[in-house]
């Protein structure tokens, strides 16, 4: 496993997303966490809305019974999404952190992200919340999720802490942050600028892009709407060329198609961090070589095209 500096914290380039653990037996999740740590995955991604707080609570129960695991972990959580609205007020941010600390059974959060942009946000309140949380030792580093370049730039002008992370959806089948840069000055659909050059902004300003949905795809066909892993049987029918490409490269490099799909994200020179949301130990182990797959630039583009994207 390889590691990256996130706000002064050494975090694994592969992170485990904990959004889907709410309905799983505690013993299964403990095995998953221990498998991740054994593979060198030390970063765990949460949010206060995942399972209505249940995901953090289950995770916290495991830490309570095995407190020594905490020192091996980088724990990240997010706040700001409420029931049908967004809230980045001072009171909600601080209350959310206190709630997460209690549920997770920890004294501090390594990284706190603002989950979604709030058009009603008062940056002075966010700055006050960040200062209070940092001073109290409750949060070590700060960032955002799903923010555009302009939104990050605007908020950074008010907060005293470096916004070190922007969490964005990215996979071989979903990559608008890449498409617009490739299709500059064309009439192609991919030329649509959906985020104000967020990829380039983050690279220029040393903001780590964390990718979610890293191996996911979604499409609608005659059988209905499918949402699942790129490498699953359902997706292989839709993305036959991509599946063929991933399997071929997996055979070439002696690894799994899952690892190649994640390696595609990690190959980008933006030095991204990939989040996978599996609850299966077996599937998690299938990603273990993702940092070691020596993709070439040509292979990266071949995967991009096999996923249905075109070059001008």
HUNOR-V415664 format. One record per pair of residues at least 12 apart in sequence whose C-alpha atoms are under 8 Angstrom apart, sorted by the first residue. I is the first residue (numbers start at 1). J is the second residue. Records with the same first field share a line. If there is no record, write none. Layout:
# HUNOR-V415664
I: J, J
This chain:
# HUNOR-V415664
1: 13, 14, 39, 40, 41, 288, 289, 291, 292
2: 291
4: 273
6: 141, 164, 165, 208
7: 140, 141, 142, 162, 164
8: 141
9: 74, 110
11: 42, 43, 74
12: 40, 41, 42, 43, 273
13: 41, 266, 272, 273, 274, 291
14: 41, 43, 273, 274, 275, 276, 290
15: 41, 42, 43, 44, 45, 273, 274, 275, 276
16: 36, 41, 43, 44, 45, 275, 276, 277, 278
17: 44, 45, 46, 275, 276, 277, 278
18: 44, 45, 46, 50, 55, 277
19: 45, 46, 47, 50, 51, 55, 277
20: 50, 51, 55, 277, 278, 279
21: 51, 55, 58, 279
22: 50, 51, 54, 55, 58
26: 58, 62
29: 59, 279
30: 62
31: 281
32: 279, 280, 281
35: 281, 285
36: 284
37: 72, 73
39: 285, 288
42: 72, 73, 74
43: 73, 74, 75, 76
44: 73, 74, 75, 76
45: 75, 76, 77, 275
46: 75, 76, 77, 78
47: 76, 77, 78, 79, 115
48: 77, 78, 79, 96, 100
49: 79, 81, 82
53: 100, 103
56: 100, 103, 104
57: 103, 104
58: 104
59: 104
60: 103, 104, 105, 106
61: 104, 105
63: 104, 105
64: 105
70: 106
74: 110, 111
75: 109, 110, 111
76: 109, 110, 111, 112, 113
77: 100, 109, 111, 112, 113
78: 112, 113, 114, 115
79: 93, 96, 97, 112, 113, 114, 115
80: 92, 93, 114, 115, 116, 118
81: 115, 116
86: 116, 117, 118
87: 118, 120, 121
88: 114, 118, 121, 122, 126
89: 121, 122, 125, 126
90: 125, 126, 128, 129
91: 129
93: 126, 129
94: 129, 133
97: 109, 138
107: 138
108: 137, 138, 139, 140
109: 138, 139, 140
110: 139, 140, 141
111: 139, 140, 141, 142, 143
112: 139, 140, 141, 142, 143, 144
113: 142, 143, 144, 145, 165
114: 143, 144, 145
115: 144, 145, 146
116: 144, 145, 146, 147
117: 145, 146, 147, 151
123: 155, 158, 159
124: 158, 159
126: 159
127: 158, 159, 160
128: 159
130: 142, 159, 161
131: 160, 161
141: 161, 162, 163, 164
142: 161, 162, 163, 164, 165
143: 162, 163, 164, 165, 166
144: 163, 165, 166, 167
145: 165, 166, 167, 168
146: 166, 167, 168, 169
147: 166, 167
148: 195, 196, 197, 198
149: 195, 196, 197, 198, 199, 201, 202
150: 196
163: 207
164: 206, 207, 208
165: 207, 208, 209, 210
166: 202, 207, 208, 209, 210
167: 209, 210, 211, 212
168: 209, 210, 211, 212
169: 211, 212, 213, 214
170: 211, 212, 213, 214, 265
171: 211, 212, 213, 214, 215, 216, 217, 261, 265
172: 214, 215, 261, 264, 265, 303, 304, 307
173: 216, 217, 304, 307, 308
174: 217
176: 190, 193, 194
177: 194, 195, 197, 198, 199
178: 199
179: 191
180: 192, 193, 194
181: 197
182: 311, 312
183: 311, 312
186: 312
188: 312
199: 270
203: 270
208: 270, 271, 272, 273
209: 270, 271, 272, 273
210: 272, 273, 274, 275
211: 272, 273, 274, 275
212: 274, 275, 276
213: 275, 276, 277
214: 261, 262, 265, 274, 275, 276
215: 229, 230, 231, 258, 261, 262, 276
216: 228, 229, 230
217: 229, 230, 235
230: 243
231: 243, 257, 258
239: 306, 307
241: 306, 307
242: 303, 306, 307
243: 257
245: 302, 303, 306
246: 258, 260, 261, 303
253: 293, 294
255: 289, 293
256: 286, 287
258: 286, 287
259: 286, 287, 288, 289, 290, 293
260: 290, 293
262: 274, 287, 290
263: 290, 291, 292, 293, 295
264: 295, 300, 303
266: 290, 291
267: 295, 300
